[in-house]
Amino acid sequence: YKSTLLASPYCPLTTHVLNTGMGVPGAHVALSMHRMDPSTSIWNLLTTGTTTDDGRCPGLITRENITPAFLPILVTNTSVVCVYLQIVFTITDHSQKFHVPLLCSRFSYTTYRGS
């Protein structure tokens, strides 16, 4: 299964949440993205979304809203074991595609820049 939104040039950032402890997708996980205002050092909300049944969140942000910046993805969900975490990354070239998977278990989580 490949969503057309995931392959869309207007969706430059994708994510996939997996509960590796249970071996299931991280379904219905609340996500939000913020951008830091360099003049105030305050994080401003850009967008919110929720993962699908398969743990993906297509269409989270559009290319127009991606600019070179530090961007955190905030994850909030008790059913995936992780109650709250923040993944902060930097975008220096907004024309690139970014895939930020999140692998969670009862005791830890990991993420990486995918392709």
Backbone hydrogen bonds in HBPLUS format (Angstrom, degrees):
<---DONOR---> <-ACCEPTOR-->    atom                        ^
c    i                          cat <-CA-CA->   ^        H-A-AA   ^      H-
h    n   atom  resd res      DA  || num        DHA   H-A  angle D-A-AA Bond
n    s   type  num  typ     dist DA aas  dist angle  dist       angle   num
A0008-SER N   A0005-LEU O   3.23 MM   3  4.96 149.4  2.33  94.4 103.4     1
A0011-CYS N   A0008-SER O   3.21 MM   3  5.48 165.0  2.23 111.5 113.6     2
A0098-PHE N   A0012-PRO O   2.69 MM  86  6.03 168.7  1.70 169.7 173.8     3
A0014-THR N   A0098-PHE O   2.84 MM  84  6.34 155.0  1.90 153.3 161.5     4
A0100-VAL N   A0014-THR O   2.87 MM  86  6.30 162.5  1.90 157.7 158.2     5
A0102-LEU N   A0016-HIS O   2.87 MM  86  6.13 165.8  1.89 148.9 149.6     6
A0017-VAL N   A0055-GLY O   2.79 MM  38  4.90 167.3  1.81 142.8 144.1     7
A0026-GLY N   A0017-VAL O   2.73 MM   9  4.84 165.5  1.75 133.0 127.8     8
A0018-LEU N   A0102-LEU O   2.85 MM  84  6.26 160.7  1.89 166.8 172.4     9
A0104-CYS N   A0018-LEU O   2.80 MM  86  6.11 172.3  1.81 170.4 173.2    10
A0019-ASN N   A0024-VAL O   2.75 MM   5  5.32 159.3  1.79 166.3 173.7    11
A0023-GLY N   A0019-ASN O   2.79 MM   4  5.76 128.5  2.06 141.6 157.9    12
A0024-VAL N   A0019-ASN O   3.13 MM   5  5.32 148.8  2.23 144.0 145.7    13
A0020-THR N   A0104-CYS O   2.60 MM  84  5.64 129.7  1.85 150.4 167.6    14
A0028-HIS N   A0051-THR O   3.19 MM  23  4.79 140.2  2.36 111.5 116.3    15
A0051-THR N   A0029-VAL O   2.96 MM  22  5.16 153.3  2.03 133.7 141.1    16
A0076-THR N   A0030-ALA O   3.07 MM  46  5.36 163.3  2.10 151.6 155.0    17
A0031-LEU N   A0049-GLY O   2.78 MM  18  5.16 169.7  1.79 153.4 151.5    18
A0049-GLY N   A0031-LEU O   2.89 MM  18  5.16 151.5  1.97 146.7 145.1    19
A0032-SER N   A0074-LEU O   3.06 MM  42  5.19 137.5  2.25 137.1 146.5    20
A0074-LEU N   A0032-SER O   2.84 MM  42  5.19 165.7  1.86 153.5 158.0    21
A0033-MET N   A0047-THR O   2.88 MM  14  5.39 161.6  1.91 152.6 155.7    22
A0046-LEU N   A0033-MET O   2.72 MM  13  5.47 172.5  1.73 151.6 149.9    23
A0047-THR N   A0033-MET O   3.37 MM  14  5.39 157.0  2.43 133.7 137.2    24
A0034-HIS N   A0072-PRO O   3.39 MM  38  5.80 149.3  2.49 148.3 155.5    25
A0035-ARG N   A0044-ASN O   2.86 MM   9  5.30 152.3  1.93 144.9 151.5    26
A0044-ASN N   A0035-ARG O   2.82 MM   9  5.30 171.5  1.83 143.1 144.9    27
A0037-ASP N   A0042-ILE O   2.87 MM   5  5.45 168.6  1.89 148.6 150.7    28
A0040-THR N   A0037-ASP O   3.18 MM   3  5.61 139.0  2.36 109.6 119.8    29
A0041-SER N   A0037-ASP O   2.66 MM   4  5.26 143.2  1.80 164.6 173.9    30
A0052-THR N   A0056-ARG O   2.68 MM   4  5.39 154.2  1.74 150.7 156.9    31
A0055-GLY N   A0052-THR O   2.97 MM   3  5.18 163.5  2.00 115.2 116.8    32
A0065-ASN N   A0062-THR O   3.02 MM   3  5.42 140.7  2.18 107.5 118.1    33
A0066-ILE N   A0063-ARG O   3.13 MM   3  5.20 157.3  2.18 104.0 111.1    34
A0069-ALA N   A0091-ILE O   2.92 MM  22  5.34 126.4  2.21 128.9 145.0    35
A0091-ILE N   A0069-ALA O   2.80 MM  22  5.34 164.5  1.82 153.2 157.5    36
A0071-LEU N   A0089-PHE O   2.66 MM  18  5.42 167.7  1.67 168.4 172.7    37
A0089-PHE N   A0071-LEU O   3.01 MM  18  5.42 158.0  2.06 130.5 136.6    38
A0073-ILE N   A0087-ILE O   2.72 MM  14  5.12 145.6  1.84 138.2 148.7    39
A0087-ILE N   A0073-ILE O   2.98 MM  14  5.12 163.7  2.00 141.0 146.2    40
A0075-VAL N   A0085-LEU O   2.93 MM  10  5.36 167.0  1.95 159.0 162.3    41
A0085-LEU N   A0075-VAL O   3.10 MM  10  5.36 144.4  2.24 141.0 149.0    42
A0077-ASN N   A0083-VAL O   3.26 MM   6  5.15 146.3  2.38 117.3 127.1    43
A0081-VAL N   A0078-THR O   3.40 MM   3  5.33 162.2  2.43 104.2 106.5    44
A0096-GLN N   A0093-ASP O   3.09 MM   3  5.89 171.2  2.10 125.3 128.2    45
A0114-GLY N   A0099-HIS O   2.71 MM  15  4.83 158.4  1.76 153.6 153.7    46
A0103-LEU N   A0110-THR O   2.91 MM   7  5.32 177.4  1.91 167.0 167.8    47
A0110-THR N   A0103-LEU O   2.91 MM   7  5.32 146.2  2.02 145.9 156.3    48
A0105-SER N   A0108-SER O   2.84 MM   3  5.38 148.9  1.93 174.9 165.7    49
